[in-house]
Amino acid sequence: MRGAVGYNVLWGIAPNKLYQTYQVFADQGNALELRALTVGQGYYVAIEAFDANGVSKASDPVRLP
């Protein structure tokens, strides 16, 4: 989202169970290292953008390998 202040990275073990969130501000770059994941467990992630006007709709979940 152009002009976003930051992003919420939502993740979980199923596309309808994205219960965990990590917030990243736009000035922190475009990489994120999540150390809360379990080796061997599949995960899904989605992204929301936010600014002073609110939060966008979450992207479609994507499965991580």
C-alpha positions as CSV (number, residue, x, y, z in Angstrom):
1,M,0.0,0.0,0.0
2,R,1.5,3.3,-1.0
3,G,2.1,5.6,2.0
4,A,1.7,2.8,4.5
5,V,3.1,3.4,8.0
6,G,3.6,-0.3,8.5
7,Y,2.4,-3.8,8.1
8,N,0.8,-6.5,10.2
9,V,2.2,-10.0,9.3
10,L,-0.4,-12.5,10.3
11,W,0.6,-16.2,10.5
12,G,-0.8,-19.5,11.6
13,I,-1.0,-23.2,10.8
14,A,-4.1,-23.0,8.5
15,P,-5.4,-20.3,6.2
16,N,-8.4,-19.7,8.5
17,K,-6.2,-19.8,11.7
18,L,-3.9,-16.8,11.4
19,Y,-3.9,-16.1,15.1
20,Q,-0.4,-14.7,15.5
21,T,0.7,-11.2,14.4
22,Y,3.9,-9.4,14.1
23,Q,4.0,-5.6,13.4
24,V,6.6,-4.1,11.1
25,F,7.0,-0.4,10.4
26,A,7.6,0.6,6.8
27,D,11.0,2.3,7.6
28,Q,12.4,-1.1,8.9
29,G,12.9,-2.5,5.4
30,N,11.2,-5.4,3.6
31,A,12.6,-8.4,5.4
32,L,11.4,-10.1,8.6
33,E,12.9,-13.0,10.5
34,L,10.3,-14.8,12.6
35,R,11.9,-16.8,15.4
36,A,8.6,-18.1,16.7
37,L,8.1,-20.8,14.1
38,T,8.5,-24.5,14.6
39,V,10.8,-26.5,12.3
40,G,8.8,-29.0,10.2
41,Q,5.4,-27.2,10.8
42,G,3.7,-25.7,7.7
43,Y,2.5,-22.1,8.1
44,Y,0.3,-19.6,6.2
45,V,0.9,-15.9,6.2
46,A,-1.1,-12.8,5.2
47,I,-0.3,-9.1,5.3
48,E,-2.3,-6.1,6.3
49,A,-1.1,-2.5,5.7
50,F,-1.9,0.3,8.1
51,D,-1.6,4.1,8.2
52,A,-3.3,7.0,10.1
53,N,-6.6,6.1,8.4
54,G,-6.8,2.5,9.6
55,V,-5.9,-1.0,8.5
56,S,-6.4,-2.6,5.1
57,K,-8.1,-5.9,4.4
58,A,-5.7,-8.8,4.8
59,S,-4.1,-10.3,1.7
60,D,-5.0,-13.8,0.7
61,P,-3.1,-16.3,2.9
62,V,0.0,-17.9,1.3
63,R,1.5,-21.2,2.4
64,L,5.1,-21.2,3.4
65,P,7.2,-24.2,2.3
